[in-house]
Amino acid sequence: MMFLGGFLIGFIIGIDVIAVIACVMAAGDTPVKHGKWLNFYGNYTTAECDVCGECFEVTFEGESNKMLFDAFRQSYRYCPTCGAKMDGGENNGT
């Protein structure tokens, strides 16, 4: 839908660009949550996000061990549920 030689299309595209910029700027103001993976049961089978409390199974079959738990922690540097950066807790990243 063109109006006055593309004025309407340019206006709509301009509004879309402004909306995208506003969203990016708002996202930049969001504070980063910092957390760490906790050994939920104490036997290295389940990792818990200390920010949101969501638990994740580390081993599905076989025996659990610290090596698999550490591999999970290295692989998941952000919590898939709440997005917390798993860098050791509240005071990190400052």
N, CA, C and O atoms as CSV, one atom per row, in Angstrom:
chain,resi,resn,atom,element,x,y,z
A,1,MET,N,N,0.852,-1.159,0.000
A,1,MET,CA,C,0.000,0.000,0.000
A,1,MET,C,C,0.905,1.232,0.000
A,1,MET,O,O,1.551,1.546,1.000
A,2,MET,N,N,0.939,1.923,-1.144
A,2,MET,CA,C,1.803,3.081,-1.280
A,2,MET,C,C,0.962,4.351,-1.213
A,2,MET,O,O,-0.130,4.400,-1.781
A,3,PHE,N,N,1.443,5.350,-0.545
A,3,PHE,CA,C,0.716,6.593,-0.382
A,3,PHE,C,C,1.704,7.740,-0.501
A,3,PHE,O,O,2.720,7.761,0.194
A,4,LEU,N,N,1.417,8.682,-1.366
A,4,LEU,CA,C,2.272,9.844,-1.597
A,4,LEU,C,C,3.720,9.449,-1.886
A,4,LEU,O,O,4.649,9.887,-1.208
A,5,GLY,N,N,3.884,8.615,-2.907
A,5,GLY,CA,C,5.228,8.262,-3.352
A,5,GLY,C,C,6.025,7.478,-2.322
A,5,GLY,O,O,7.232,7.685,-2.196
A,6,GLY,N,N,5.401,6.611,-1.606
A,6,GLY,CA,C,6.119,5.772,-0.649
A,6,GLY,C,C,6.177,6.340,0.755
A,6,GLY,O,O,6.816,5.749,1.625
A,7,PHE,N,N,5.533,7.461,1.000
A,7,PHE,CA,C,5.579,8.066,2.335
A,7,PHE,C,C,5.024,7.133,3.401
A,7,PHE,O,O,5.630,6.975,4.461
A,8,LEU,N,N,3.865,6.506,3.130
A,8,LEU,CA,C,3.238,5.629,4.116
A,8,LEU,C,C,4.121,4.422,4.405
A,8,LEU,O,O,4.289,4.041,5.563
A,9,ILE,N,N,4.690,3.812,3.355
A,9,ILE,CA,C,5.570,2.658,3.552
A,9,ILE,C,C,6.799,3.067,4.349
A,9,ILE,O,O,7.204,2.361,5.273
A,10,GLY,N,N,7.391,4.192,4.001
A,10,GLY,CA,C,8.557,4.672,4.745
A,10,GLY,C,C,8.223,4.969,6.191
A,10,GLY,O,O,9.030,4.706,7.083
A,11,PHE,N,N,7.053,5.509,6.429
A,11,PHE,CA,C,6.622,5.814,7.792
A,11,PHE,C,C,6.476,4.536,8.612
A,11,PHE,O,O,6.926,4.469,9.756
A,12,ILE,N,N,5.841,3.518,8.018
A,12,ILE,CA,C,5.650,2.247,8.724
A,12,ILE,C,C,6.990,1.580,8.993
A,12,ILE,O,O,7.216,1.085,10.097
A,13,ILE,N,N,7.877,1.557,8.016
A,13,ILE,CA,C,9.208,0.968,8.216
A,13,ILE,C,C,9.964,1.744,9.286
A,13,ILE,O,O,10.651,1.149,10.115
A,14,GLY,N,N,9.842,3.061,9.273
A,14,GLY,CA,C,10.500,3.879,10.292
A,14,GLY,C,C,10.005,3.563,11.689
A,14,GLY,O,O,10.794,3.506,12.632
A,15,ILE,N,N,8.706,3.357,11.829
A,15,ILE,CA,C,8.145,3.002,13.138
A,15,ILE,C,C,8.671,1.640,13.576
A,15,ILE,O,O,9.005,1.452,14.745
A,16,ASP,N,N,8.747,0.680,12.639
A,16,ASP,CA,C,9.282,-0.643,12.968
A,16,ASP,C,C,10.727,-0.548,13.436
A,16,ASP,O,O,11.108,-1.209,14.402
A,17,VAL,N,N,11.530,0.260,12.769
A,17,VAL,CA,C,12.935,0.422,13.151
A,17,VAL,C,C,13.032,1.037,14.545
A,17,VAL,O,O,13.843,0.600,15.362
A,18,ILE,N,N,12.220,2.033,14.816
A,18,ILE,CA,C,12.226,2.670,16.140
A,18,ILE,C,C,11.812,1.665,17.211
A,18,ILE,O,O,12.390,1.650,18.297
A,19,ALA,N,N,10.823,0.830,16.921
A,19,ALA,CA,C,10.384,-0.181,17.888
A,19,ALA,C,C,11.492,-1.183,18.174
A,19,ALA,O,O,11.694,-1.571,19.324
A,20,VAL,N,N,12.214,-1.606,17.138
A,20,VAL,CA,C,13.318,-2.549,17.328
A,20,VAL,C,C,14.412,-1.917,18.169
A,20,VAL,O,O,14.934,-2.554,19.084
A,21,ILE,N,N,14.765,-0.678,17.875
A,21,ILE,CA,C,15.804,0.016,18.649
A,21,ILE,C,C,15.375,0.153,20.108
A,21,ILE,O,O,16.186,-0.044,21.012
A,22,ALA,N,N,14.119,0.486,20.341
A,22,ALA,CA,C,13.629,0.617,21.718
A,22,ALA,C,C,13.709,-0.714,22.457
A,22,ALA,O,O,14.065,-0.748,23.635
A,23,CYS,N,N,13.382,-1.808,21.777
A,23,CYS,CA,C,13.458,-3.130,22.418
A,23,CYS,C,C,14.895,-3.496,22.748
A,23,CYS,O,O,15.171,-4.026,23.824
A,24,VAL,N,N,15.810,-3.218,21.833
A,24,VAL,CA,C,17.220,-3.528,22.075
A,24,VAL,C,C,17.747,-2.697,23.233
A,24,VAL,O,O,18.484,-3.209,24.076
A,25,MET,N,N,17.383,-1.435,23.286
A,25,MET,CA,C,17.846,-0.579,24.377
A,25,MET,C,C,17.261,-1.045,25.708
A,25,MET,O,O,17.953,-1.024,26.726
A,26,ALA,N,N,16.011,-1.461,25.712
A,26,ALA,CA,C,15.392,-1.946,26.948
A,26,ALA,C,C,16.054,-3.234,27.407
A,26,ALA,O,O,16.253,-3.437,28.605
A,27,ALA,N,N,16.396,-4.101,26.471
A,27,ALA,CA,C,17.063,-5.356,26.829
A,27,ALA,C,C,18.444,-5.079,27.399
A,27,ALA,O,O,18.910,-5.817,28.267
A,28,GLY,N,N,19.097,-4.043,26.934
A,28,GLY,CA,C,20.417,-3.697,27.448
A,28,GLY,C,C,20.368,-3.207,28.881
A,28,GLY,O,O,21.375,-3.270,29.586
A,29,ASP,N,N,19.223,-2.720,29.327
A,29,ASP,CA,C,19.082,-2.225,30.692
A,29,ASP,C,C,18.729,-3.329,31.683
A,29,ASP,O,O,18.755,-3.109,32.894
A,30,THR,N,N,18.401,-4.504,31.179
A,30,THR,CA,C,18.008,-5.608,32.043
A,30,THR,C,C,19.224,-6.131,32.793
A,30,THR,O,O,20.225,-6.479,32.167
A,31,PRO,N,N,19.160,-6.193,34.111
A,31,PRO,CA,C,20.313,-6.704,34.862
A,31,PRO,C,C,20.509,-8.195,34.612
A,31,PRO,O,O,19.547,-8.949,34.468
A,32,VAL,N,N,21.755,-8.598,34.563
A,32,VAL,CA,C,22.093,-10.001,34.357
A,32,VAL,C,C,21.973,-10.734,35.685
A,32,VAL,O,O,22.518,-10.295,36.698
A,33,LYS,N,N,21.259,-11.848,35.674
A,33,LYS,CA,C,21.168,-12.686,36.867
A,33,LYS,C,C,22.371,-13.622,36.870
A,33,LYS,O,O,22.704,-14.205,35.839
A,34,HIS,N,N,23.013,-13.767,38.002
A,34,HIS,CA,C,24.165,-14.655,38.139
A,34,HIS,C,C,23.797,-15.787,39.080
A,34,HIS,O,O,23.139,-15.576,40.099
A,35,GLY,N,N,24.223,-16.978,38.732
A,35,GLY,CA,C,23.914,-18.125,39.571
A,35,GLY,C,C,24.979,-19.188,39.476
A,35,GLY,O,O,26.047,-18.989,38.896
A,36,LYS,N,N,24.657,-20.325,40.064
A,36,LYS,CA,C,25.564,-21.472,39.996
A,36,LYS,C,C,24.741,-22.744,40.064
A,36,LYS,O,O,23.619,-22.755,40.571
A,37,TRP,N,N,25.322,-23.815,39.542
A,37,TRP,CA,C,24.680,-25.112,39.603
A,37,TRP,C,C,24.978,-25.750,40.944
A,37,TRP,O,O,26.134,-25.832,41.360
A,38,LEU,N,N,23.933,-26.203,41.618
A,38,LEU,CA,C,24.079,-26.872,42.904
A,38,LEU,C,C,23.903,-28.376,42.725
A,38,LEU,O,O,23.114,-28.818,41.891
A,39,ASN,N,N,24.632,-29.153,43.501
A,39,ASN,CA,C,24.517,-30.607,43.521
A,39,ASN,C,C,23.299,-30.940,44.385
A,39,ASN,O,O,23.421,-31.089,45.601
A,40,PHE,N,N,22.122,-31.057,43.756
A,40,PHE,CA,C,20.836,-31.095,44.451
A,40,PHE,C,C,20.730,-32.219,45.482
A,40,PHE,O,O,20.383,-31.961,46.634
A,41,TYR,N,N,21.018,-33.451,45.091
A,41,TYR,CA,C,20.891,-34.585,46.011
A,41,TYR,C,C,22.200,-34.931,46.714
A,41,TYR,O,O,22.217,-35.776,47.609
A,42,GLY,N,N,23.288,-34.288,46.319
A,42,GLY,CA,C,24.581,-34.589,46.915
A,42,GLY,C,C,25.270,-35.803,46.321
A,42,GLY,O,O,26.317,-36.227,46.809
A,43,ASN,N,N,24.680,-36.371,45.257
A,43,ASN,CA,C,25.286,-37.557,44.642
A,43,ASN,C,C,25.602,-37.357,43.156
A,43,ASN,O,O,25.839,-38.327,42.436
A,44,TYR,N,N,25.607,-36.121,42.705
A,44,TYR,CA,C,25.970,-35.722,41.339
A,44,TYR,C,C,25.001,-36.201,40.267
A,44,TYR,O,O,25.386,-36.281,39.101
A,45,THR,N,N,23.765,-36.523,40.616
A,45,THR,CA,C,22.792,-36.953,39.611
A,45,THR,C,C,21.933,-35.809,39.095
A,45,THR,O,O,21.432,-35.875,37.973
A,46,THR,N,N,21.754,-34.762,39.892
A,46,THR,CA,C,20.832,-33.686,39.551
A,46,THR,C,C,21.457,-32.336,39.865
A,46,THR,O,O,21.980,-32.114,40.957
A,47,ALA,N,N,21.393,-31.430,38.873
A,47,ALA,CA,C,21.890,-30.068,39.061
A,47,ALA,C,C,20.702,-29.138,39.257
A,47,ALA,O,O,19.704,-29.238,38.543
A,48,GLU,N,N,20.810,-28.231,40.226
A,48,GLU,CA,C,19.747,-27.269,40.508
A,48,GLU,C,C,20.273,-25.860,40.284
A,48,GLU,O,O,21.361,-25.516,40.745
A,49,CYS,N,N,19.495,-25.040,39.570
A,49,CYS,CA,C,19.820,-23.622,39.413
A,49,CYS,C,C,19.505,-22.931,40.734
A,49,CYS,O,O,18.385,-23.029,41.236
A,50,ASP,N,N,20.495,-22.227,41.302
A,50,ASP,CA,C,20.241,-21.574,42.592
A,50,ASP,C,C,19.446,-20.279,42.450
A,50,ASP,O,O,19.107,-19.653,43.455
A,51,VAL,N,N,19.141,-19.864,41.205
A,51,VAL,CA,C,18.333,-18.660,40.996
A,51,VAL,C,C,16.846,-19.015,40.937
A,51,VAL,O,O,16.038,-18.440,41.667
A,52,CYS,N,N,16.488,-19.959,40.070
A,52,CYS,CA,C,15.064,-20.285,39.895
A,52,CYS,C,C,14.655,-21.603,40.542
A,52,CYS,O,O,13.463,-21.876,40.682
A,53,GLY,N,N,15.626,-22.423,40.940
A,53,GLY,CA,C,15.312,-23.680,41.597
A,53,GLY,C,C,14.986,-24.829,40.662
A,53,GLY,O,O,14.652,-25.920,41.124
A,54,GLU,N,N,15.075,-24.608,39.356
A,54,GLU,CA,C,14.798,-25.678,38.392
A,54,GLU,C,C,15.893,-26.736,38.466
A,54,GLU,O,O,17.076,-26.412,38.571
A,55,CYS,N,N,15.489,-28.007,38.409
A,55,CYS,CA,C,16.437,-29.123,38.489
A,55,CYS,C,C,16.573,-29.802,37.135
A,55,CYS,O,O,15.611,-29.904,36.374
A,56,PHE,N,N,17.783,-30.262,36.849
A,56,PHE,CA,C,18.086,-30.942,35.596
A,56,PHE,C,C,18.824,-32.236,35.893
A,56,PHE,O,O,19.756,-32.268,36.696
A,57,GLU,N,N,18.391,-33.300,35.233
A,57,GLU,CA,C,19.027,-34.604,35.385
A,57,GLU,C,C,20.388,-34.573,34.691
A,57,GLU,O,O,20.482,-34.235,33.511
A,58,VAL,N,N,21.425,-34.921,35.420
A,58,VAL,CA,C,22.783,-34.915,34.867
A,58,VAL,C,C,23.098,-36.264,34.238
A,58,VAL,O,O,23.697,-36.318,33.163
A,59,THR,N,N,22.710,-37.340,34.881
A,59,THR,CA,C,22.936,-38.687,34.352
A,59,THR,C,C,21.590,-39.377,34.209
A,59,THR,O,O,20.777,-39.363,35.133
A,60,PHE,N,N,21.360,-39.973,33.062
A,60,PHE,CA,C,20.087,-40.642,32.815
A,60,PHE,C,C,20.174,-42.139,33.061
A,60,PHE,O,O,19.204,-42.756,33.502
A,61,GLU,N,N,21.318,-42.717,32.781
A,61,GLU,CA,C,21.515,-44.148,32.995
A,61,GLU,C,C,22.907,-44.346,33.565
A,61,GLU,O,O,23.816,-43.561,33.295
A,62,GLY,N,N,23.065,-45.368,34.333
A,62,GLY,CA,C,24.387,-45.667,34.851
A,62,GLY,C,C,24.711,-44.884,36.103
A,62,GLY,O,O,23.868,-44.202,36.685
A,63,GLU,N,N,25.940,-45.007,36.487
A,63,GLU,CA,C,26.411,-44.412,37.730
A,63,GLU,C,C,26.758,-42.938,37.539
A,63,GLU,O,O,27.325,-42.549,36.518
A,64,SER,N,N,26.418,-42.145,38.512
A,64,SER,CA,C,26.757,-40.726,38.457
A,64,SER,C,C,28.138,-40.514,39.059
A,64,SER,O,O,28.612,-41.298,39.881
A,65,ASN,N,N,28.768,-39.429,38.621
A,65,ASN,CA,C,30.069,-39.085,39.195
A,65,ASN,C,C,30.329,-37.601,39.018
A,65,ASN,O,O,29.637,-36.923,38.259
A,66,LYS,N,N,31.314,-37.113,39.710
A,66,LYS,CA,C,31.641,-35.689,39.691
A,66,LYS,C,C,32.085,-35.235,38.305
A,66,LYS,O,O,31.835,-34.093,37.919
A,67,MET,N,N,32.742,-36.119,37.552
A,67,MET,CA,C,33.209,-35.749,36.220
A,67,MET,C,C,32.028,-35.413,35.297
A,67,MET,O,O,32.090,-34.433,34.554
A,68,LEU,N,N,30.966,-36.208,35.336
A,68,LEU,CA,C,29.782,-35.922,34.525
A,68,LEU,C,C,29.082,-34.649,34.995
A,68,LEU,O,O,28.598,-33.866,34.177
A,69,PHE,N,N,29.029,-34.445,36.297
A,69,PHE,CA,C,28.414,-33.236,36.847
A,69,PHE,C,C,29.189,-31.996,36.394
A,69,PHE,O,O,28.589,-30.993,36.009
A,70,ASP,N,N,30.522,-32.066,36.441
A,70,ASP,CA,C,31.350,-30.941,35.993
A,70,ASP,C,C,31.196,-30.701,34.493
A,70,ASP,O,O,31.214,-29.554,34.046
A,71,ALA,N,N,31.046,-31.776,33.709
A,71,ALA,CA,C,30.814,-31.627,32.269
A,71,ALA,C,C,29.486,-30.918,32.018
A,71,ALA,O,O,29.392,-30.083,31.118
A,72,PHE,N,N,28.462,-31.240,32.804
A,72,PHE,CA,C,27.171,-30.556,32.698
A,72,PHE,C,C,27.340,-29.067,32.989
A,72,PHE,O,O,26.835,-28.222,32.250
A,73,ARG,N,N,28.050,-28.754,34.065
A,73,ARG,CA,C,28.251,-27.348,34.445
A,73,ARG,C,C,28.999,-26.576,33.364
A,73,ARG,O,O,28.697,-25.407,33.121
A,74,GLN,N,N,29.961,-27.205,32.718
A,74,GLN,CA,C,30.704,-26.536,31.653
A,74,GLN,C,C,29.851,-26.364,30.399
A,74,GLN,O,O,29.998,-25.379,29.676
A,75,SER,N,N,28.966,-27.312,30.144
A,75,SER,CA,C,28.123,-27.258,28.946
A,75,SER,C,C,26.988,-26.250,29.081
A,75,SER,O,O,26.629,-25.583,28.110
A,76,TYR,N,N,26.428,-26.138,30.270
A,76,TYR,CA,C,25.298,-25.237,30.504
A,76,TYR,C,C,25.781,-24.016,31.274
A,76,TYR,O,O,25.738,-23.984,32.504
A,77,ARG,N,N,26.237,-23.022,30.540
A,77,ARG,CA,C,26.750,-21.797,31.164
A,77,ARG,C,C,25.631,-20.809,31.481
A,77,ARG,O,O,25.853,-19.793,32.139
A,78,TYR,N,N,24.428,-21.122,31.004
A,78,TYR,CA,C,23.232,-20.336,31.304
A,78,TYR,C,C,22.117,-21.309,31.655
A,78,TYR,O,O,22.032,-22.392,31.076
A,79,CYS,N,N,21.278,-20.938,32.586
A,79,CYS,CA,C,20.136,-21.781,32.941
A,79,CYS,C,C,19.116,-21.725,31.800
A,79,CYS,O,O,18.711,-20.634,31.399
A,80,PRO,N,N,18.691,-22.879,31.268
A,80,PRO,CA,C,17.708,-22.870,30.188
A,80,PRO,C,C,16.341,-22.333,30.613
A,80,PRO,O,O,15.558,-21.917,29.759
A,81,THR,N,N,16.043,-22.334,31.894
A,81,THR,CA,C,14.735,-21.895,32.369
A,81,THR,C,C,14.676,-20.393,32.619
A,81,THR,O,O,13.785,-19.715,32.108
A,82,CYS,N,N,15.619,-19.866,33.404
A,82,CYS,CA,C,15.540,-18.447,33.787
A,82,CYS,C,C,16.589,-17.577,33.101
A,82,CYS,O,O,16.515,-16.351,33.185
A,83,GLY,N,N,17.559,-18.183,32.428
A,83,GLY,CA,C,18.572,-17.414,31.711
A,83,GLY,C,C,19.705,-16.893,32.562
A,83,GLY,O,O,20.524,-16.111,32.079
A,84,ALA,N,N,19.778,-17.304,33.825
A,84,ALA,CA,C,20.859,-16.835,34.702
A,84,ALA,C,C,22.208,-17.297,34.160
A,84,ALA,O,O,22.350,-18.428,33.696
A,85,LYS,N,N,23.182,-16.417,34.226
A,85,LYS,CA,C,24.540,-16.746,33.808
A,85,LYS,C,C,25.199,-17.536,34.933
A,85,LYS,O,O,25.353,-17.039,36.048
A,86,MET,N,N,25.579,-18.756,34.629
A,86,MET,CA,C,26.133,-19.653,35.643
A,86,MET,C,C,27.635,-19.435,35.782
A,86,MET,O,O,28.448,-20.214,35.285
A,87,ASP,N,N,27.974,-18.357,36.470
A,87,ASP,CA,C,29.385,-18.008,36.648
A,87,ASP,C,C,29.783,-17.986,38.116
A,87,ASP,O,O,30.832,-17.447,38.467
A,88,GLY,N,N,28.964,-18.559,38.963
A,88,GLY,CA,C,29.356,-18.700,40.355
A,88,GLY,C,C,28.534,-17.948,41.365
A,88,GLY,O,O,28.739,-18.132,42.565
A,89,GLY,N,N,27.624,-17.119,40.947
A,89,GLY,CA,C,26.761,-16.472,41.924
A,89,GLY,C,C,26.596,-14.989,41.739
A,89,GLY,O,O,27.025,-14.422,40.734
A,90,GLU,N,N,25.977,-14.369,42.707
A,90,GLU,CA,C,25.542,-12.970,42.691
A,90,GLU,C,C,26.666,-11.972,42.446
A,90,GLU,O,O,26.466,-11.008,41.708
A,91,ASN,N,N,27.825,-12.167,43.031
A,91,ASN,CA,C,28.886,-11.159,42.971
A,91,ASN,C,C,29.789,-11.287,41.757
A,91,ASN,O,O,30.682,-10.459,41.574
A,92,ASN,N,N,29.589,-12.287,40.931
A,92,ASN,CA,C,30.437,-12.452,39.755
A,92,ASN,C,C,29.965,-11.576,38.616
A,92,ASN,O,O,28.807,-11.162,38.564
A,93,GLY,N,N,30.879,-11.303,37.708
A,93,GLY,CA,C,30.539,-10.509,36.546
A,93,GLY,C,C,30.528,-9.022,36.797
A,93,GLY,O,O,30.097,-8.260,35.932
A,94,THR,N,N,30.994,-8.580,37.968
A,94,THR,CA,C,30.987,-7.146,38.262
A,94,THR,C,C,32.353,-6.556,38.062
A,94,THR,O,O,32.542,-5.356,38.262
